[in-house]
Amino acid sequence: MAKGITRRSEDYSRWYTDVIRVAELAEHSVVKGCMVIRPWGYAIWERIRDALDAMIKETGHVNAYFPLLIPESLLAREAEHVEGFSPECAVVTHGGGKKLAEPLYVRPTSEAVICSTYARWMESWRDLPILVNQWANVVRWEMRTRLFLRTTEFLWQEGHTAHETAGEAREEVARMLDVYRRLAEEWLAMPVRAGVKSASERFAGAEETWAIEAMMQDRRALQAGTSHFLGQNFAKAYDMKFQGRSGDLEYAWSTSWGVSTRLVGGLVMSHSDDRGLVLPPRLAPLQAVIVPIYRSDERRSEVMGKAAEIGRALEDAGIRSRVDDRDHVKPGAKFFEWEKKGVPVRLEIGPRDLDAGQAVVVRRDLGKESKETASLEAVPGRIGELLDRMQDDLFRRARERLETHTHEVEEYADLAGILNGELGFVKAPWCGNPACEEKVKEETTATIRVIEEAERDHPGRCVVCGRDSRLRPIFARAY
Ligand SMILES: [Zn+2]
């Protein structure tokens, strides 16, 4: 197996850390719990960000930026919200060498500062809806951290919207959840289950939290995005009032929704293997790398010239590529390096290939077995096909995993057996009582991930207490 990478079967958690290290995605910083996102990791995040930013704009939103620091008194206005977030907040007590009159919180999320701003922006119903997104960093003091999945500071986007009616706000929540589902499935090749959270897993201050949940290769769940219906809670706390159509003052209905750099962790755990990172072609910063092979100087310039020509042809075809023309690195070492970094397709071209007018092409996810030759003029078209196919294959394999390891059970013993054993998503009837949910958590460490729309009216008997139930949530152990 690849040097420096623990096998998944041996220790999944160490494998994850190893892949991130060898692929040069990120590393720990001098501040515990914070990470340095290295250029390769950041380039992947940029691709995710650009794809999502386009979708956010297509759905009618605009970007803006709000301050990092939030006065304590402002945060404290929504009681449930502050109670939920205070324990994990970093607080600035000094500035300019003096103790501040009022402590400033480093944003854990921006409802407080944004809702109080919107209050000034809205006078009449004509000012609504307000549809704004922000790309930013946030800080949540985490005790147990893991690169990308849980870090004290992370990057994310947070959409915040205000609406005239509850119905419009609910539509917004559903619309953005669907945007996240599309991002996960169409770009990250990561199939998800979408639904509503139980009360215990709800965002602090929300009336409803909707989420998408993906299944990692170790069959644990990863919450990949959330969309919150905030009702009028924040409007009342932050005075988001407007003159309604009837002339009366009304409170706005608000939503918020976000995804973070955690998605990069999800990407790693969805597709990568014991040889390193595997990237879905649509998100790969580089989709193809061209490795020129030559033993003597005689044909070096000829091979290099052809490699550069192929590189230009790929760029013209809209394929992100690079010629690895480093003289001091041997071809084998180059193969190894790009494999670890997850570049979807590798092209090899040597003197013999040149004479035959062809190049060797290898897919990252399939490895040696996928080795084929393509005539030089056919290369751009062929690579384009392989990239599309690989994107589809990664999604298909991940969906098969999700389907194979989703179980429907009626009996508690079956639920506990799976959640304490092979793991996976378990759909089981639940009466809605938090005590039953808590018992599952205590005995299996699994939580309710989501209740899918279609499972909100599914008559049965609670898997824990046996009482009548209408809900059938997905239980799973989660990251
Ligand atoms: Zn029950």
Boltz pocket constraint, residues with backbone or C-beta under 6 A from the ligand:
constraints:
  - pocket:
      binder: B
      contacts: [[A, 430], [A, 431], [A, 432], [A, 433], [A, 436], [A, 462], [A, 463], [A, 464], [A, 465], [A, 466], [A, 467]]
      max_distance: 6.0
